[in-house]
């Protein structure tokens, strides 16, 4: 009888261990998935406008921002170079990832367009 009882107790402890082990792996996998998803959620595309470049910012392929001209400048003046529009888009994404407002300041724009 003691052999059967010992076997039943060891089977029970193995079952408990497996349940907790599987639960732990599921939680760790979900946390890793959401951290990776959050890190990769933002993207951008540079596009040609009438006399220059603008940018679009996406979150999980959903358009968040369509910027066809340089923000903070008076009038509707596009970026004159593709790399400047890209720098602005990257800065906006950096702000979004840091949970800041995505608006660019005059100083940030001056640093980009110079």
N, C-alpha and C positions, 0 to 999 in steps of 0.2 A: 504494500500500500504506500509506503513512504516513497518508493520510486515513482509511482504514478503522481503522487502529490507534488513531489519535487519537479517532475516534468511539467505539470500543470502550472506551477508557480513560475517556472522559467519561461514557459510559453507566454504567460500573461505579461511578464516583464519585457519580453521581446516585442510583444504587440504594442505595449505602451511606448517603448522606445521607438518603434517604427512610426507610430502615429505622431509622436512629438517631432521626430526627425523629419518626416514628410511635411508637417506643418511649418517647421522652421525653414526648410528649403523653399516652400511656396512663398513665405513672407519675404525671404531674402531675394528671391527671383522677382517678385512684384516690385520691391523697392528699387532694385537695379534697373528694371524695365522703365519705371516712371522717372528715375533720375536721368537715364539715357534719353528718354523721350523728351523731357524738359530741356535738356542740353541741346538737342538737335531740332527743337521745335521751330526756330526762326531761320528764315532764309531770305534772300533778296534777289532781285533781277534788275539789271540796268536796261533801260530802253531808250531808244532814239525818239526825240521829240522834234518839232519843227526846226529849231536852230541850235540844238545841243542834246543834252542827256538828262534823264530823270531816273527815278528808281521806284521800285515797289518792294514793300516788306511784307513777308508772309509768316503766318504761324500755322504749322501743320497744313500747308498748302492753301490756307484761307487768307485772302488779301486783307491786310490790316491798314496799310498806308500806301497811297498812290501819290508820289511827289513828282510833279512834272516841271517844277521850277525851284529855284533856290529859296528855301525858307528864310525868313527874316529880312530879305532884301525887298525894297519897294518895287512893285511891278512884277511882271511874269517873266523873269529871266532864268533860262535853264542853265544847268552846269555846262561849261564850254568844253570840258574834257570828261571822258568816260571814267577815268580814275578818280576824279573829284566826286562824281555822283556815287561811285562805289565807296569812297571814304565816308561820305555822309550816311549812306545806308548801313555801313558797318558800325558807325557810332550810334545810330538809332537802335540797332539790335543790341549793342552793348548796354545801352541804357535800359532797354526792355528787360534784358536778362538780370540786370541789377535792381529791378523793380522801381525804376525811376520813370518820370514822364519822358516820352520819346522826343519832345520838342528840343530842337537845337538852338543854342544861344547865338547871339551876334558874334561873340568871340570864337565860338566853335566853328561857325561858318567862315569867318575871316581866316582862321588857321587852315581850313580846308581849301579855300579858293585861291590863296596866295601862291 
